């Protein structure tokens, strides 16, 4: 049986909270009238039980039950580690 949970891939943009990371997910969406692709960004707060994620890591997050007022996602896997250990610039 396949899982009905949603899965997203994105980049960690903040790891300052305890057991929580902020993941920026980007996707391309075609404009209905002009047929051009636009980049849509969304930030998700995800649960990171062992605090293993760092800023710049590429991660896969999965939908889970509500863990707090804003946290409904959990880190499933770290796909790629960031070489830069410092802060990552977040687009506005």
C-alpha positions in Angstrom: 0.0 0.0 0.0 1.3 3.4 -0.9 1.4 6.2 1.6 -0.9 9.2 1.1 1.5 11.6 2.9 2.8 14.5 0.9 6.6 14.6 0.3 8.6 17.7 -0.5 12.3 18.4 -1.2 13.9 21.7 -0.2 16.8 23.5 1.4 17.2 24.2 5.1 17.3 28.0 5.6 17.2 28.1 9.4 18.2 25.7 12.2 18.1 28.1 15.1 15.1 26.4 16.9 15.5 23.3 19.0 14.3 20.2 17.0 12.9 22.4 14.3 14.2 23.5 10.9 12.8 25.9 8.3 12.8 24.3 4.8 12.5 26.4 1.6 10.7 24.5 -1.1 10.8 25.9 -4.7 8.6 24.7 -7.5 7.9 25.9 -11.0 4.3 26.7 -11.9 3.1 27.6 -15.4 1.1 30.8 -15.7 -2.4 30.0 -17.0 -2.6 32.8 -19.5 1.0 33.7 -20.4 2.3 30.1 -20.3 5.6 31.2 -18.7 7.0 29.3 -15.8 7.2 31.1 -12.4 9.2 30.1 -9.4 7.0 29.6 -6.3 8.6 29.5 -2.9 7.1 28.1 0.3 8.7 27.8 3.8 7.8 24.8 5.9 8.7 24.3 9.6 9.8 20.6 10.0 10.6 18.5 13.0 14.2 17.4 13.2 14.4 15.1 16.3 18.3 14.8 16.5 19.1 18.3 15.4 21.2 16.9 12.5 20.2 19.4 9.8 22.3 22.4 9.1 21.7 25.5 7.0 22.2 24.8 3.3 21.4 21.0 3.5 19.1 19.6 0.9 16.4 17.5 2.7 13.2 15.5 2.1 10.3 16.3 4.4 7.1 14.3 4.9 3.7 15.4 6.1 2.9 14.2 9.7 0.2 14.9 12.3 0.3 18.5 13.8 3.2 18.7 16.2 2.7 22.4 17.1 0.8 25.4 15.9 2.9 25.7 12.7 4.7 22.3 12.5 3.1 19.7 10.3 6.2 18.3 8.6 9.1 16.1 9.6 12.6 15.6 8.1 12.6 12.2 6.4 16.1 12.2 5.0 19.1 14.5 4.4 19.8 14.2 0.7 22.9 16.4 0.4 25.1 18.0 3.0 26.1 21.7 2.6 29.8 22.4 2.1 29.4 25.9 3.5 29.0 25.7 7.2 28.0 29.3 7.6 24.8 31.2 7.1 22.9 30.9 3.8 21.4 34.0 2.2 17.6 33.7 2.0 15.8 35.4 -0.9 13.0 37.8 0.1 
